[in-house]
Amino acid sequence: MAGKTIDTEALRSVRTALRTYRSAVMSDVKKMRDAAKDCRDNLGNDEYSKRTVADLNDSLKDILAAIEKADELEQKITKKIGELEGGVI
């Protein structure tokens, strides 16, 4: 079987897409956290706002875990590009 070639430009494009994804998600996470703070401040920690903020915090844990996985993938891609290009990234 013939050896496979890997396009480093394609890997760079994926890495850029991951960075864009991470940046957009983190921006949205900040907006959600700010909205939760405003909710708490404006509604005086009533039962509904407490539950909503708690649910949001649970959801954010999953979102941030996905960001961690994207970070790990980006690191692997960067390492692979370095290997393919002889240490030049």
Backbone torsions as a table, in degrees:
resi	resn	phi	psi	omega
1	MET	NA	136.8	-178.9
2	ALA	-69.9	148.9	178.7
3	GLY	-67.7	147.8	179.2
4	LYS	-89.2	146.5	173.9
5	THR	-109.8	149.2	179.8
6	ILE	-119.9	128.5	-179.6
7	ASP	-82.5	110.2	-178.8
8	THR	-66.8	-27.8	176.8
9	GLU	-65.8	-37.1	176.6
10	ALA	-65.3	-40.7	177.3
11	LEU	-63.2	-40.0	177.6
12	ARG	-63.9	-37.8	178.0
13	SER	-64.6	-40.6	177.6
14	VAL	-64.9	-43.3	179.6
15	ARG	-61.5	-41.8	177.4
16	THR	-63.7	-41.1	178.6
17	ALA	-63.5	-40.8	177.7
18	LEU	-63.0	-40.4	178.7
19	ARG	-65.1	-41.9	178.0
20	THR	-63.2	-44.4	177.9
21	TYR	-58.7	-50.0	-178.0
22	ARG	-60.6	-44.1	-179.4
23	SER	-62.8	-45.1	-179.7
24	ALA	-64.6	-44.2	-179.3
25	VAL	-65.6	-42.9	-179.6
26	MET	-65.2	-34.8	175.6
27	SER	-63.3	-43.2	178.6
28	ASP	-67.9	-36.5	176.7
29	VAL	-61.2	-43.4	178.2
30	LYS	-60.5	-43.6	179.4
31	LYS	-62.0	-41.5	179.8
32	MET	-65.7	-41.6	178.5
33	ARG	-64.2	-41.5	177.7
34	ASP	-63.0	-41.8	178.9
35	ALA	-64.6	-38.5	178.3
36	ALA	-64.8	-40.6	178.3
37	LYS	-63.4	-45.0	177.7
38	ASP	-61.2	-40.0	178.7
39	CYS	-60.3	-48.6	178.8
40	ARG	-60.7	-45.7	-177.4
41	ASP	-64.9	-43.6	-174.5
42	ASN	-79.2	-29.3	-176.6
43	LEU	-102.8	3.3	173.5
44	GLY	63.4	33.6	177.4
45	ASN	59.2	39.8	174.8
46	ASP	-67.7	168.9	-174.4
47	GLU	-59.1	-41.7	-178.5
48	TYR	-67.2	-42.1	-179.9
49	SER	-69.8	-36.5	176.8
50	LYS	-60.3	-45.4	-179.1
51	ARG	-65.9	-40.9	179.3
52	THR	-63.6	-44.2	179.2
53	VAL	-64.7	-40.0	178.1
54	ALA	-64.1	-42.3	177.8
55	ASP	-63.3	-40.9	177.6
56	LEU	-61.4	-45.6	-179.9
57	ASN	-61.1	-38.5	175.8
58	ASP	-63.2	-42.9	179.2
59	SER	-65.1	-39.3	-179.5
60	LEU	-63.7	-31.0	176.4
61	LYS	-59.5	-43.6	179.0
62	ASP	-67.6	-40.7	179.0
63	ILE	-63.2	-44.4	-179.5
64	LEU	-68.7	-29.6	174.8
65	ALA	-65.8	-38.0	177.0
66	ALA	-65.6	-36.9	177.2
67	ILE	-64.8	-39.7	176.7
68	GLU	-60.0	-42.9	179.0
69	LYS	-64.6	-38.3	176.7
70	ALA	-64.0	-39.6	177.0
71	ASP	-61.7	-45.4	179.9
72	GLU	-62.1	-41.9	178.6
73	LEU	-64.8	-41.3	177.8
74	GLU	-61.0	-41.5	178.3
75	GLN	-62.8	-41.0	178.6
76	LYS	-64.8	-40.4	179.3
77	ILE	-65.2	-43.4	178.7
78	THR	-60.9	-42.3	178.2
79	LYS	-62.6	-43.9	-179.3
80	LYS	-63.4	-42.5	177.3
81	ILE	-59.3	-44.0	178.5
82	GLY	-60.1	-42.9	179.2
83	GLU	-63.0	-44.0	-177.1
84	LEU	-69.4	-30.1	-177.5
85	GLU	-101.3	12.2	176.4
86	GLY	73.6	35.6	176.6
87	GLY	94.0	-2.9	178.6
88	VAL	-94.4	125.1	-179.9
89	ILE	-116.5	NA	NA
